[in-house]
Amino acid sequence: MTTVGTIDPVLTDFATEVGPEGPVGVRGGGTRRHVGGEVAPGTRELRAPAGVVAFEPAEMTVRVRAGTTVAELHEALAASGQRTALPERPGGTVGGALMVGESAITRLGLGPVRDALLQARYVCADGRVATGGAGTVKNVSGFDLCRLLVGSLGTLGLLGEALLRTVPIPESEAWFRLEAVDPRQVWQRCRTANSILWDGGATWVLLSGYAADTAADRAILGELGEVADVEGPPALPPHRWSCTPAEAAAFGSGNGAAPNGATAGIDFVAEIGVGVVHASEPQPHRPVAPGVAELNRRMKERFDPTGRLNPGRDPLRRN
């Protein structure tokens, strides 16, 4: 990542507010504040600047400041028939979505949230503004180092502005519910399934795409079982478990395929094909592999040697 020569005065003001010394962090909408723990006492908490800077519908990119809510961003993009893959939670900001790094329930179709980020402008631990990534979608030179920031909880840099990929708003989009159907059959047969959710009994499916394609997949759902139109997905339990897609499909069964601690007594909604489960209980602690812990320590030491950025928060602690 390199420092930026000419930068937006709004980001310059943000960097001045951050300054070069003392514990400091950025607070977004607070929708996932419990992830990684609270900041240490005595930490100055700031708000990132807000506003859409530039939208290029033909290029399918948008440059937006981190303090903008995802709902406001999507409202601005909707006039041109586009949106992003960022999760939209009440009050949730663009910066918060990227720093927490939790993808929307449409990850099956739209991909993980980190893939939406093309370029980041952020304030370093020494108070300077830096940039990482490239301003084009088709960038294959070097590593996408800006994506190190995704999921970092603001411990590597304080995000001020992001360049994001946009995606078309589909011609047709609707939720359906099926009872007593193997959700893996839906996953294997429906091309337009952007989300498949399963609670051990019922399956919810979001079909999204061209009307002809979603109609074809709607017919396939009818072959699998009785289908009901529904307003949206089910209410999701508060805790997220990370597991393999096979473990998610076996969640709550108590058999060897399910992850450790996934007993039949846990209420859950699994994202089929993704490996995320929303559960009523926190995921049991799993020791972090020594190599992963060392890699995270070295990155933190390189990006923030004095430990002033969001002290107390730990990206490796997700519950």
C-alpha positions in Angstrom: 0.0 0.0 0.0 1.3 3.4 -0.9 0.6 6.9 0.5 -1.6 9.1 -1.6 -0.2 12.3 -3.2 -3.4 14.3 -3.8 -6.3 13.4 -1.6 -9.8 14.5 -0.9 -9.8 17.4 1.6 -12.5 15.5 3.5 -10.1 12.6 4.1 -7.3 15.1 5.0 -9.6 16.5 7.7 -10.4 13.0 8.9 -6.7 12.2 9.1 -6.1 15.4 11.1 -8.8 14.3 13.5 -7.2 10.9 13.9 -3.8 12.4 14.5 -0.5 10.6 15.0 -0.7 9.6 18.7 -3.0 8.1 21.3 -5.5 5.2 21.2 -8.2 5.9 18.6 -10.9 4.1 16.8 -13.9 4.6 14.4 -17.4 3.7 15.3 -20.0 2.8 12.6 -23.6 2.0 13.1 -22.9 -0.4 16.0 -24.9 -3.2 14.4 -22.1 -5.8 14.9 -20.3 -4.1 17.8 -20.0 -7.3 19.8 -17.7 -8.9 17.2 -14.1 -8.9 18.4 -14.9 -7.2 21.7 -15.1 -3.6 22.8 -12.4 -1.1 22.5 -10.1 -0.4 25.5 -11.2 2.3 28.0 -9.8 5.7 27.1 -9.9 5.2 23.3 -11.1 8.2 21.3 -13.9 7.1 19.1 -14.5 9.0 15.9 -17.0 8.9 13.0 -15.8 8.3 9.5 -16.8 10.9 6.8 -20.0 10.1 4.9 -21.3 10.7 1.3 -21.1 9.1 -2.2 -18.1 10.6 -3.9 -18.5 9.2 -7.5 -20.7 6.6 -9.2 -19.8 5.2 -12.6 -22.7 3.1 -13.7 -21.1 2.0 -17.0 -18.0 0.9 -15.1 -20.1 -0.6 -12.3 -18.1 1.0 -9.6 -18.9 3.5 -6.8 -16.6 5.5 -4.6 -18.1 6.1 -1.2 -17.0 7.4 2.2 -16.9 4.9 5.0 -19.5 6.6 7.2 -22.3 6.3 4.6 -24.9 3.8 5.6 -25.3 0.9 3.2 -29.0 1.7 2.9 -28.2 5.3 1.8 -25.7 3.9 -0.7 -28.1 1.4 -2.2 -30.8 4.1 -2.5 -28.4 6.2 -4.5 -27.4 3.3 -6.8 -31.0 2.1 -7.3 -31.8 4.9 -9.7 -29.4 3.3 -12.1 -30.5 -0.2 -11.4 -27.5 -1.3 -9.4 -26.5 -2.2 -5.8 -23.6 -3.8 -4.0 -23.0 -7.1 -2.3 -22.6 -5.4 1.1 -25.1 -6.5 3.8 -27.8 -4.0 4.6 -28.6 -3.7 8.3 -30.5 -0.8 9.9 -28.0 1.9 10.6 -25.1 -0.2 9.3 -22.3 1.7 7.5 -20.1 0.9 4.5 -17.0 1.0 6.7 -18.6 -1.2 9.4 -19.7 -3.8 6.8 -16.1 -4.0 5.4 -14.3 -3.9 8.8 -16.5 -6.6 10.3 -16.2 -8.6 7.1 -19.4 -10.5 7.5 -21.1 -11.2 4.1 -24.8 -10.8 3.4 -27.0 -13.9 3.3 -26.9 -13.5 -0.5 -23.2 -14.6 -0.5 -24.1 -17.8 -2.4 -25.0 -15.7 -5.5 -23.1 -12.4 -5.0 -19.9 -13.6 -3.4 -18.2 -12.6 -0.1 -18.1 -9.0 1.0 -14.3 -8.8 0.5 -14.8 -9.3 -3.2 -16.8 -6.1 -3.4 -13.8 -3.9 -2.4 -11.5 -2.7 -5.2 -9.7 0.1 -3.4 -9.4 1.5 0.1 -8.3 4.9 1.3 -7.6 4.8 5.0 -5.7 6.6 7.8 -2.5 4.8 8.9 -1.4 4.5 12.5 1.0 7.4 12.0 -1.9 9.7 10.9 -1.2 9.7 7.2 -3.7 8.8 4.5 -2.8 5.8 2.4 -4.4 3.9 -0.5 -4.5 0.2 -1.4 -6.0 -1.6 -4.4 -6.7 -0.2 -7.8 -9.4 2.0 -9.4 -10.4 -0.6 -12.0 -12.3 -3.9 -11.9 -9.9 -5.7 -14.2 -6.8 -5.3 -12.1 -4.4 -8.3 -12.0 -1.1 -6.8 -11.1 0.2 -7.7 -7.6 -1.9 -8.6 -4.6 -5.2 -7.1 -3.5 -3.6 -5.8 -0.3 -6.6 -3.6 0.5 -8.6 -6.7 1.3 -6.4 -7.2 4.4 -8.5 -4.5 5.9 -11.7 -6.5 5.4 -12.6 -8.2 8.7 -9.7 -6.4 10.5 -12.1 -4.4 12.8 -10.1 -1.3 12.1 -7.0 -2.6 13.8 -4.8 -2.2 10.7 -6.1 1.2 9.5 -9.1 3.5 9.8 -11.1 3.3 6.6 -12.1 6.7 5.2 -13.2 5.8 1.6 -13.9 2.7 -0.5 -14.2 2.0 -4.2 -16.7 -0.8 -4.5 -18.0 -3.1 -7.3 -21.6 -2.7 -8.1 -24.0 -5.4 -9.4 -27.3 -5.1 -11.4 -30.6 -5.2 -9.5 -32.2 -8.3 -10.9 -35.2 -8.3 -13.2 -36.9 -10.8 -11.0 -36.3 -11.6 -7.3 -38.5 -13.5 -4.8 -38.3 -15.7 -1.7 -39.9 -19.1 -1.4 -40.2 -21.7 1.3 -40.3 -25.5 1.1 -40.9 -28.1 3.8 -39.0 -31.3 4.2 -36.8 -30.9 1.2 -33.1 -31.6 1.1 -31.6 -28.1 0.6 -28.6 -29.6 -1.2 -31.0 -30.6 -4.0 -31.9 -26.9 -4.4 -28.3 -25.9 -4.4 -27.4 -28.4 -7.1 -30.4 -27.7 -9.4 -31.3 -24.0 -9.1 -28.9 -21.7 -11.0 -30.6 -18.5 -9.8 -30.5 -19.3 -6.1 -28.7 -16.3 -4.4 -29.5 -17.7 -1.0 -30.5 -21.0 0.4 -31.4 -21.1 4.2 -32.3 -24.2 6.1 -33.3 -24.7 9.8 -33.4 -28.5 9.9 -36.9 -28.7 8.6 -37.9 -25.8 6.2 -35.8 -24.4 3.4 -36.0 -20.8 2.2 -34.7 -19.9 -1.3 -34.1 -16.5 -2.9 -34.3 -16.8 -6.7 -32.7 -13.8 -8.4 -32.0 -13.1 -12.0 -33.7 -12.8 -15.4 -37.4 -13.5 -15.2 -37.2 -16.5 -17.6 -34.4 -18.1 -15.5 -36.1 -17.6 -12.1 -39.3 -19.0 -13.6 -37.5 -22.1 -14.7 -36.0 -22.5 -11.2 -39.4 -21.9 -9.6 -40.7 -24.9 -11.6 -37.8 -27.0 -10.3 -38.7 -26.1 -6.7 -42.2 -27.3 -7.5 -40.7 -30.7 -8.5 -38.8 -30.9 -5.2 -41.8 -30.3 -3.0 -44.7 -28.0 -2.0 -43.6 -24.3 -2.5 -45.0 -21.2 -0.7 -44.3 -17.6 -1.6 -42.9 -15.7 1.4 -42.0 -12.1 2.2 -38.4 -12.8 3.0 -35.9 -14.9 4.9 -36.6 -16.3 8.5 -35.4 -14.4 11.6 -31.7 -15.3 12.1 -30.4 -16.4 15.5 -27.7 -14.0 16.9 -24.5 -16.0 16.7 -22.6 -16.9 13.6 -20.7 -20.2 13.3 -18.0 -20.8 10.7 -17.9 -24.3 9.3 -17.6 -26.2 6.0 -20.6 -26.4 3.7 -20.9 -30.1 4.6 -20.9 -29.3 8.3 -23.6 -26.6 7.7 -25.8 -29.2 5.9 -25.4 -31.6 8.9 -25.8 -28.9 11.6 -27.8 -29.9 14.6 -27.7 -33.6 13.8 -25.1 -34.4 16.4 -23.4 -36.8 14.0 -19.7 -36.7 13.1 -20.3 -34.5 10.0 -21.5 -31.6 12.1 -19.0 -29.3 13.8 -18.0 -29.8 17.4 -20.8 -28.6 19.7 -23.6 -28.6 17.1 -26.1 -30.5 19.2 -29.7 -31.1 18.3 -30.8 -28.7 20.9 -29.5 -25.6 19.2 -31.8 -23.4 17.1 -30.1 -22.6 13.9 -30.4 -21.4 10.3 -27.7 -22.6 8.0 -26.6 -20.9 4.8 -26.3 -23.8 2.4 -23.3 -23.9 0.1 -21.5 -21.2 2.1 -20.4 -22.6 5.4 -22.1 -20.1 7.7 -24.6 -21.0 10.4 -26.7 -18.6 12.5 -27.2 -20.3 15.9 -28.9 -19.5 19.2 -25.6 -20.3 21.0 -22.0 -19.0 20.4 -19.7 -21.3 18.6 -17.4 -23.2 21.1 -13.9 -21.8 21.2 -11.6 -23.3 18.7 -7.8 -22.7 19.2 -6.3 -20.5 16.5 -3.6 -22.3 14.5 -0.1 -21.0 15.6 0.7 -20.0 12.0 -2.5 -17.9 11.7 -1.9 -16.2 15.0 1.7 -15.4 14.1 0.7 -14.0 10.7 -1.9 -11.8 12.4 0.6 -10.6 14.9 3.1 -9.7 12.3 0.6 -7.8 10.2 -0.5 -5.9 13.3 3.1 -5.1 14.1 3.7 -3.8 10.6 0.6 -1.7 10.2 0.2 -0.5 13.8 3.5 -0.9 15.8 2.3 1.0 18.8 -1.1 -0.7 19.0 -3.1 2.6 18.9 -5.8 1.6 16.4 -9.0 0.2 18.0 -7.0 -1.4 21.0 -8.9 -4.2 22.6 -10.6 -5.4 19.5 -9.4 -8.8 18.2 -10.3 -9.9 14.6 -9.6 -13.5 15.6 -12.4 -13.4 18.2 -15.6 -13.6 16.3 -18.2 -14.3 19.0 
